[in-house]
Structure formats: C-alpha cells, structure tokens
Amino acid sequence: MKIPREIINGFYIFLGIAIFFLLMEVLGLSHLFYLRLLNVLFILYGVNRTLKMNLAEGKNSFVPNAISAMVTSFSGVVFSVVALLIYSYAKGGDAYVKSLSEAFMFGGDPSVSTYVLCLFFEGTASCIIVTLLLMLYWNNKYKAD
C-alpha cells in the first residue's frame, strides 16, 4: 500500500514543527511566544512540496490541487496536535499546560484538552490561510476548470 503524498508531506510538517519546538525547549526559548509563530514556515514548506509534486506529475487542475494542499496542511496539524496532547500528559498534564499558557497569551487556567482544542482550531485556520496563499501563488500554473 502506497501512502499518499499528502500524508507524507503532512508528516514532514509535523516533524519540522516537533523538532523546532523541542529545540526551542532545549535552548530555553519556549517562553518567547513570537518564535512559536514560525511554525507556519513548516506548513508552507509541506504544502508547497505537495503542489510541486502534483505539478510535476501533470496534475494541473485547480480544485483537486487545492484539496490536496488542504489535506496536506490539515494532516500536519492533526499529527502535531496529537503529539502535543501526548507530550503534555508526559510532561505533567494540566501543570505543564499552565506553564505554556502563561507564555502563549491564554487567559485563565486551561486544561490540556482546552489548550489542545484551541491550538487545533488555530492550526485549522492557518491551514486555510496557507492553502489559499499558495494556491494564489501557483494560480498561473493551473488550467481553468
């Protein structure tokens, strides 16, 4: 069974984000919330890679490529959110999330599930934005539907 390129590139997105966040934690930079915004670069990379692969195979219809791009970015977000859920419980659960929320503009006292759910919605929004941006960038490469 061949794994679809969308899932493979989504996994590359996850690996990039995971390594980036672990590196930030090791270097003691995890409290700098603006560095966390750089994870969008990994999403851009994975989605762009999928679109390039589609074009190289001659798949140049706009709508199927937009769906492919969305599946790629969304799979990367799902992998990342599941990994964050597991990692949060491994590091102490709600106490760990409380330390994250102080550095990441969350108010109140979020639980692990609340934190992960909020990041899931944020990731989904970034999926849509990245997909739209890259589809606009590659727009002249696709034939009209």
Z-matrix of the N, CA and C atoms (Angstrom, degrees):
N
C 1 1.454
C 2 1.527 1 109.15
N 3 1.315 2 115.14 1 127.97
C 4 1.458 3 120.41 2 179.83
C 5 1.526 4 109.67 3 -92.24
N 6 1.322 5 114.95 4 129.87
C 7 1.464 6 120.28 5 178.83
C 8 1.526 7 108.24 6 -78.37
N 9 1.333 8 117.55 7 132.23
C 10 1.472 9 119.81 8 -179.48
C 11 1.529 10 112.49 9 -62.22
N 12 1.317 11 115.12 10 148.51
C 13 1.472 12 120.58 11 -178.90
C 14 1.525 13 111.85 12 -60.36
N 15 1.322 14 117.05 13 -30.53
C 16 1.464 15 120.23 14 179.62
C 17 1.536 16 110.61 15 -62.44
N 18 1.320 17 116.35 16 -41.78
C 19 1.466 18 120.59 17 -179.80
C 20 1.531 19 110.05 18 -71.01
N 21 1.320 20 116.69 19 -41.52
C 22 1.474 21 120.32 20 179.09
C 23 1.523 22 110.31 21 -62.22
N 24 1.327 23 117.37 22 -47.27
C 25 1.463 24 120.16 23 179.68
C 26 1.525 25 111.26 24 -69.24
N 27 1.332 26 117.42 25 -32.08
C 28 1.465 27 120.37 26 172.54
C 29 1.516 28 111.12 27 -62.95
N 30 1.335 29 115.97 28 -37.38
C 31 1.468 30 119.61 29 177.08
C 32 1.527 31 110.50 30 -68.15
N 33 1.338 32 117.73 31 -35.94
C 34 1.470 33 120.32 32 174.90
C 35 1.531 34 111.05 33 -63.42
N 36 1.315 35 116.24 34 -38.28
C 37 1.470 36 120.29 35 175.21
C 38 1.520 37 109.20 36 -59.84
N 39 1.323 38 116.33 37 -48.46
C 40 1.463 39 121.35 38 179.03
C 41 1.529 40 111.18 39 -58.66
N 42 1.335 41 117.39 40 -46.83
C 43 1.466 42 119.90 41 -179.61
C 44 1.527 43 111.48 42 -60.25
N 45 1.322 44 116.66 43 -43.98
C 46 1.464 45 120.05 44 178.72
C 47 1.516 46 111.74 45 -60.83
N 48 1.322 47 116.28 46 -46.51
C 49 1.469 48 120.20 47 -179.91
C 50 1.524 49 110.47 48 -65.16
N 51 1.324 50 117.52 49 -43.56
C 52 1.466 51 121.02 50 -178.15
C 53 1.525 52 111.30 51 -63.30
N 54 1.316 53 116.90 52 -46.77
C 55 1.468 54 120.35 53 -179.98
C 56 1.527 55 110.12 54 -64.61
N 57 1.324 56 117.01 55 -41.18
C 58 1.461 57 121.35 56 179.21
C 59 1.534 58 111.08 57 -60.63
N 60 1.331 59 117.46 58 -47.54
C 61 1.459 60 120.24 59 -178.31
C 62 1.522 61 112.12 60 -70.38
N 63 1.328 62 117.79 61 -37.18
C 64 1.468 63 119.57 62 176.11
C 65 1.525 64 110.76 63 -65.81
N 66 1.318 65 116.65 64 -39.32
C 67 1.464 66 120.50 65 177.08
C 68 1.530 67 110.78 66 -64.04
N 69 1.321 68 117.01 67 -40.85
C 70 1.458 69 120.22 68 177.19
C 71 1.528 70 110.63 69 -61.92
N 72 1.322 71 116.49 70 -39.41
C 73 1.463 72 119.59 71 179.74
C 74 1.520 73 111.37 72 -68.42
N 75 1.323 74 117.53 73 -42.37
C 76 1.460 75 121.57 74 179.53
C 77 1.530 76 110.85 75 -63.63
N 78 1.328 77 116.75 76 -39.75
C 79 1.463 78 121.01 77 -179.21
C 80 1.529 79 113.33 78 -81.31
N 81 1.328 80 116.78 79 -3.33
C 82 1.458 81 120.63 80 179.84
C 83 1.521 82 113.55 81 75.50
N 84 1.308 83 117.32 82 25.52
C 85 1.464 84 121.02 83 -178.46
C 86 1.528 85 112.60 84 -105.72
N 87 1.327 86 117.65 85 8.70
C 88 1.460 87 120.57 86 -174.98
C 89 1.528 88 112.57 87 -69.23
N 90 1.317 89 117.82 88 -15.72
C 91 1.462 90 120.02 89 178.25
C 92 1.536 91 112.37 90 -80.13
N 93 1.314 92 117.73 91 -12.11
C 94 1.462 93 121.63 92 179.39
C 95 1.522 94 108.87 93 -86.37
N 96 1.333 95 116.11 94 95.91
C 97 1.461 96 120.60 95 -172.39
C 98 1.519 97 113.18 96 -63.09
N 99 1.317 98 118.27 97 -29.62
C 100 1.462 99 119.51 98 -177.60
C 101 1.525 100 111.66 99 -68.52
N 102 1.331 101 118.99 100 -24.93
C 103 1.462 102 120.51 101 174.68
C 104 1.527 103 111.22 102 -68.35
N 105 1.322 104 116.04 103 -27.04
C 106 1.464 105 120.03 104 179.36
C 107 1.521 106 111.49 105 -68.12
N 108 1.307 107 116.88 106 -21.18
C 109 1.457 108 120.36 107 179.67
C 110 1.537 109 112.34 108 -72.42
N 111 1.320 110 116.32 109 -14.51
C 112 1.463 111 120.10 110 -179.78
C 113 1.523 112 112.82 111 -72.41
N 114 1.335 113 117.80 112 -8.09
C 115 1.463 114 118.77 113 179.38
C 116 1.528 115 111.96 114 -63.57
N 117 1.322 116 117.09 115 -18.61
C 118 1.466 117 120.07 116 176.98
C 119 1.528 118 110.78 117 -62.85
N 120 1.329 119 118.22 118 -26.01
C 121 1.466 120 120.96 119 177.94
C 122 1.522 121 111.33 120 -63.92
N 123 1.335 122 116.65 121 -35.68
C 124 1.460 123 119.92 122 178.82
C 125 1.526 124 110.76 123 -70.28
N 126 1.317 125 116.30 124 -35.80
C 127 1.463 126 120.12 125 176.63
C 128 1.532 127 109.66 126 -67.20
N 129 1.318 128 116.70 127 -42.99
C 130 1.465 129 120.34 128 176.63
C 131 1.527 130 111.19 129 -58.10
N 132 1.318 131 116.16 130 -43.71
C 133 1.467 132 120.59 131 -179.25
C 134 1.528 133 111.05 132 -61.82
N 135 1.327 134 117.15 133 -49.87
C 136 1.458 135 120.50 134 -176.55
C 137 1.517 136 112.93 135 -64.34
N 138 1.319 137 116.86 136 -43.39
C 139 1.465 138 120.63 137 -179.68
C 140 1.528 139 110.34 138 -68.23
N 141 1.311 140 117.44 139 -42.58
C 142 1.461 141 120.91 140 178.03
C 143 1.529 142 110.49 141 -61.60
N 144 1.324 143 116.85 142 -38.75
C 145 1.467 144 121.31 143 178.18
C 146 1.530 145 110.63 144 -62.40
N 147 1.318 146 116.67 145 -42.72
C 148 1.466 147 120.36 146 177.88
C 149 1.527 148 110.96 147 -62.32
N 150 1.322 149 116.65 148 -45.96
C 151 1.467 150 119.88 149 -179.29
C 152 1.524 151 111.76 150 -63.85
N 153 1.331 152 117.61 151 -39.20
C 154 1.464 153 120.92 152 176.92
C 155 1.525 154 110.94 153 -63.14
N 156 1.334 155 116.45 154 -42.10
C 157 1.460 156 120.76 155 179.58
C 158 1.531 157 110.45 156 -64.57
N 159 1.310 158 116.68 157 -40.60
C 160 1.463 159 120.12 158 177.96
C 161 1.526 160 110.87 159 -62.64
N 162 1.327 161 116.41 160 -45.36
C 163 1.465 162 120.00 161 179.25
C 164 1.524 163 111.95 162 -63.94
N 165 1.331 164 116.42 163 -38.10
C 166 1.468 165 119.91 164 179.41
C 167 1.523 166 111.58 165 -64.21
N 168 1.319 167 117.39 166 -29.17
C 169 1.465 168 121.49 167 177.61
C 170 1.529 169 112.52 168 -87.39
N 171 1.306 170 117.14 169 1.08
C 172 1.457 171 120.58 170 178.34
C 173 1.517 172 114.21 171 86.64
N 174 1.310 173 116.71 172 9.21
C 175 1.468 174 120.55 173 177.18
C 176 1.527 175 107.20 174 -83.91
N 177 1.323 176 115.88 175 99.23
C 178 1.456 177 118.38 176 -174.06
C 179 1.524 178 113.00 177 -124.23
N 180 1.322 179 117.19 178 26.28
C 181 1.465 180 120.80 179 173.11
C 182 1.516 181 109.09 180 -87.07
N 183 1.302 182 116.21 181 137.65
C 184 1.460 183 121.21 182 -172.52
C 185 1.528 184 113.00 183 -64.37
N 186 1.316 185 117.30 184 -53.12
C 187 1.472 186 120.62 185 -172.95
C 188 1.530 187 112.41 186 -64.24
N 189 1.342 188 120.33 187 -47.81
C 190 1.468 189 118.50 188 177.57
C 191 1.529 190 113.11 189 -60.59
N 192 1.324 191 116.89 190 -35.31
C 193 1.461 192 119.42 191 177.61
C 194 1.523 193 111.84 192 -70.94
N 195 1.304 194 117.43 193 -34.75
C 196 1.464 195 120.19 194 176.29
C 197 1.532 196 110.23 195 -65.44
N 198 1.318 197 116.48 196 -40.93
C 199 1.469 198 120.13 197 177.41
C 200 1.521 199 110.20 198 -65.57
N 201 1.318 200 116.74 199 -41.85
C 202 1.459 201 121.45 200 177.93
C 203 1.529 202 111.18 201 -60.85
N 204 1.325 203 116.50 202 -42.74
C 205 1.464 204 121.18 203 178.44
C 206 1.529 205 110.98 204 -64.32
N 207 1.329 206 116.59 205 -41.37
C 208 1.462 207 120.50 206 -179.89
C 209 1.525 208 110.95 207 -66.54
N 210 1.322 209 117.41 208 -41.33
C 211 1.469 210 120.69 209 178.70
C 212 1.525 211 110.07 210 -63.99
N 213 1.326 212 117.28 211 -39.82
C 214 1.458 213 120.78 212 178.39
C 215 1.526 214 111.20 213 -60.97
N 216 1.308 215 116.78 214 -52.35
C 217 1.468 216 119.62 215 -177.32
C 218 1.523 217 111.21 216 -66.62
N 219 1.310 218 117.41 217 -39.38
C 220 1.459 219 120.27 218 -178.84
C 221 1.525 220 111.36 219 -68.07
N 222 1.335 221 117.68 220 -37.65
C 223 1.462 222 118.88 221 177.62
C 224 1.527 223 110.82 222 -66.08
N 225 1.323 224 117.30 223 -37.27
C 226 1.470 225 119.86 224 175.48
C 227 1.513 226 112.12 225 -62.11
N 228 1.320 227 116.77 226 -40.52
C 229 1.468 228 120.70 227 178.77
C 230 1.529 229 110.53 228 -67.46
N 231 1.317 230 117.44 229 -42.25
C 232 1.470 231 120.05 230 179.94
C 233 1.529 232 110.53 231 -63.24
N 234 1.342 233 117.22 232 -46.32
C 235 1.465 234 119.67 233 176.68
C 236 1.531 235 111.19 234 -57.29
N 237 1.320 236 116.01 235 -43.89
C 238 1.471 237 120.45 236 -177.87
C 239 1.518 238 112.52 237 -66.53
N 240 1.324 239 116.81 238 -41.08
C 241 1.461 240 120.15 239 -178.52
C 242 1.531 241 110.68 240 -68.66
N 243 1.324 242 116.67 241 -40.01
C 244 1.470 243 119.81 242 177.42
C 245 1.527 244 109.79 243 -64.07
N 246 1.320 245 117.01 244 -42.76
C 247 1.464 246 120.49 245 178.05
C 248 1.527 247 111.08 246 -63.09
N 249 1.335 248 117.26 247 -39.57
C 250 1.459 249 120.49 248 177.55
C 251 1.523 250 111.03 249 -63.82
N 252 1.306 251 117.26 250 -39.72
C 253 1.459 252 121.62 251 177.84
C 254 1.526 253 110.46 252 -60.40
N 255 1.314 254 116.81 253 -48.34
C 256 1.466 255 121.57 254 179.28
C 257 1.529 256 110.46 255 -64.14
N 258 1.312 257 116.80 256 -45.59
C 259 1.467 258 121.67 257 -178.43
C 260 1.526 259 111.02 258 -64.45
N 261 1.321 260 117.50 259 -39.15
C 262 1.464 261 120.95 260 179.87
C 263 1.519 262 111.32 261 -62.55
N 264 1.319 263 116.50 262 -44.33
C 265 1.468 264 119.13 263 178.49
C 266 1.526 265 111.39 264 -68.74
N 267 1.326 266 117.57 265 -33.16
C 268 1.465 267 120.42 266 177.82
C 269 1.526 268 111.55 267 -68.66
N 270 1.335 269 117.55 268 -29.57
C 271 1.473 270 121.61 269 -178.38
C 272 1.527 271 113.76 270 -92.53
N 273 1.333 272 118.34 271 0.90
C 274 1.460 273 118.65 272 176.46
C 275 1.509 274 115.27 273 129.50
N 276 1.298 275 118.36 274 4.14
C 277 1.460 276 121.54 275 175.21
C 278 1.514 277 113.85 276 69.30
N 279 1.339 278 115.74 277 -126.41
C 280 1.466 279 121.03 278 -174.92
C 281 1.531 280 112.72 279 -63.62
N 282 1.332 281 117.32 280 -33.12
C 283 1.470 282 119.79 281 178.40
C 284 1.528 283 110.81 282 -64.22
N 285 1.324 284 116.50 283 -39.98
C 286 1.463 285 120.11 284 178.49
C 287 1.527 286 110.83 285 -66.85
N 288 1.330 287 116.36 286 -42.48
C 289 1.459 288 120.65 287 179.79
C 290 1.521 289 110.63 288 -65.28
N 291 1.327 290 117.38 289 -34.16
C 292 1.462 291 120.27 290 177.59
C 293 1.533 292 110.00 291 -62.56
N 294 1.320 293 117.67 292 -39.92
C 295 1.469 294 120.09 293 178.04
C 296 1.529 295 110.52 294 -67.81
N 297 1.322 296 117.36 295 -34.55
C 298 1.468 297 120.34 296 176.68
C 299 1.521 298 111.07 297 -69.08
N 300 1.322 299 116.06 298 -41.49
C 301 1.463 300 119.40 299 -174.91
C 302 1.521 301 112.01 300 -66.86
N 303 1.320 302 117.41 301 -29.67
C 304 1.467 303 119.83 302 177.63
C 305 1.525 304 110.72 303 -64.90
N 306 1.321 305 116.77 304 -33.64
C 307 1.457 306 120.45 305 -178.55
C 308 1.525 307 112.90 306 -91.17
N 309 1.309 308 117.59 307 -9.21
C 310 1.460 309 118.90 308 -172.39
C 311 1.517 310 113.02 309 -124.25
N 312 1.298 311 118.04 310 33.63
C 313 1.456 312 124.38 311 168.86
C 314 1.530 313 114.75 312 63.78
N 315 1.324 314 119.08 313 19.80
C 316 1.454 315 119.93 314 173.63
C 317 1.514 316 107.35 315 -86.12
N 318 1.308 317 116.60 316 136.60
C 319 1.450 318 120.09 317 176.90
C 320 1.511 319 110.35 318 -93.70
N 321 1.288 320 116.60 319 163.13
C 322 1.453 321 120.70 320 175.52
C 323 1.513 322 112.86 321 75.99
N 324 1.307 323 114.53 322 -147.14
C 325 1.461 324 121.94 323 -175.62
C 326 1.532 325 108.57 324 -132.21
N 327 1.333 326 118.54 325 78.26
C 328 1.463 327 120.12 326 -174.38
C 329 1.525 328 112.09 327 -72.35
N 330 1.319 329 114.90 328 149.11
C 331 1.462 330 120.39 329 172.87
C 332 1.522 331 108.11 330 -88.28
N 333 1.319 332 115.44 331 173.80
C 334 1.464 333 119.45 332 179.35
C 335 1.527 334 110.03 333 -60.43
N 336 1.322 335 116.40 334 -45.22
C 337 1.461 336 119.02 335 -177.37
C 338 1.529 337 111.95 336 -65.59
N 339 1.324 338 118.18 337 -38.58
C 340 1.466 339 121.00 338 177.36
C 341 1.524 340 111.05 339 -64.90
N 342 1.308 341 115.93 340 -44.12
C 343 1.462 342 121.48 341 -179.71
C 344 1.526 343 110.62 342 -61.97
N 345 1.337 344 115.86 343 -47.00
C 346 1.455 345 120.58 344 -178.41
C 347 1.531 346 110.73 345 -66.48
N 348 1.320 347 117.29 346 -39.78
C 349 1.460 348 120.68 347 178.69
C 350 1.530 349 111.30 348 -63.48
N 351 1.325 350 116.60 349 -42.52
C 352 1.469 351 120.18 350 177.78
C 353 1.529 352 111.23 351 -63.17
N 354 1.331 353 116.76 352 -42.37
C 355 1.457 354 119.49 353 178.56
C 356 1.533 355 111.64 354 -68.76
N 357 1.327 356 116.87 355 -30.04
C 358 1.463 357 119.96 356 175.12
C 359 1.528 358 110.47 357 -63.42
N 360 1.331 359 116.83 358 -45.23
C 361 1.465 360 119.75 359 179.38
C 362 1.532 361 111.01 360 -67.06
N 363 1.317 362 116.46 361 -38.69
C 364 1.463 363 119.64 362 176.88
C 365 1.530 364 110.42 363 -63.57
N 366 1.322 365 116.45 364 -42.40
C 367 1.461 366 120.78 365 178.44
C 368 1.511 367 112.29 366 -64.60
N 369 1.338 368 116.61 367 -38.82
C 370 1.458 369 120.50 368 177.61
C 371 1.529 370 110.57 369 -63.17
N 372 1.317 371 116.84 370 -41.42
C 373 1.468 372 120.27 371 177.21
C 374 1.526 373 110.72 372 -62.85
N 375 1.329 374 117.17 373 -41.59
C 376 1.461 375 119.30 374 179.31
C 377 1.529 376 110.77 375 -67.33
N 378 1.344 377 117.43 376 -31.90
C 379 1.480 378 120.76 377 175.04
C 380 1.523 379 110.64 378 -59.32
N 381 1.305 380 115.75 379 -46.91
C 382 1.461 381 120.51 380 -178.23
C 383 1.525 382 110.31 381 -64.38
N 384 1.319 383 116.85 382 -45.13
C 385 1.464 384 120.70 383 -178.54
C 386 1.524 385 111.13 384 -63.93
N 387 1.340 386 116.74 385 -46.23
C 388 1.468 387 120.21 386 -179.51
C 389 1.520 388 110.82 387 -64.14
N 390 1.322 389 116.86 388 -42.08
C 391 1.467 390 119.91 389 178.71
C 392 1.521 391 110.97 390 -61.50
N 393 1.317 392 116.97 391 -45.34
C 394 1.465 393 119.61 392 179.16
C 395 1.523 394 111.87 393 -63.51
N 396 1.323 395 117.20 394 -42.55
C 397 1.462 396 120.28 395 179.60
C 398 1.525 397 111.93 396 -62.73
N 399 1.325 398 116.66 397 -45.85
C 400 1.463 399 118.81 398 -178.78
C 401 1.524 400 112.41 399 -72.25
N 402 1.315 401 116.93 400 -31.06
C 403 1.463 402 118.23 401 175.87
C 404 1.530 403 110.44 402 -68.71
N 405 1.317 404 117.19 403 -35.16
C 406 1.467 405 119.41 404 174.31
C 407 1.524 406 111.14 405 -67.00
N 408 1.332 407 115.99 406 -38.83
C 409 1.463 408 120.34 407 178.96
C 410 1.525 409 111.23 408 -63.67
N 411 1.327 410 116.89 409 -43.84
C 412 1.457 411 121.84 410 -177.75
C 413 1.526 412 112.82 411 -88.91
N 414 1.306 413 118.56 412 5.26
C 415 1.463 414 123.44 413 -172.46
C 416 1.531 415 113.67 414 -52.58
N 417 1.299 416 118.44 415 -41.45
C 418 1.464 417 119.79 416 -176.96
C 419 1.520 418 112.98 417 -74.45
N 420 1.317 419 118.27 418 -7.07
C 421 1.466 420 121.56 419 179.33
C 422 1.531 421 112.14 420 -87.30
N 423 1.345 422 116.95 421 -12.90
C 424 1.456 423 120.81 422 -175.10
C 425 1.512 424 111.00 423 -103.29
N 426 1.325 425 114.65 424 146.01
C 427 1.457 426 118.73 425 175.93
C 428 1.522 427 108.96 426 -78.26
N 429 1.286 428 116.84 427 157.18
C 430 1.465 429 121.29 428 178.37
C 431 1.516 430 109.76 429 -69.06
N 432 1.330 431 116.77 430 139.07
C 433 1.472 432 120.95 431 -179.89
C 434 1.504 433 110.83 432 -82.18
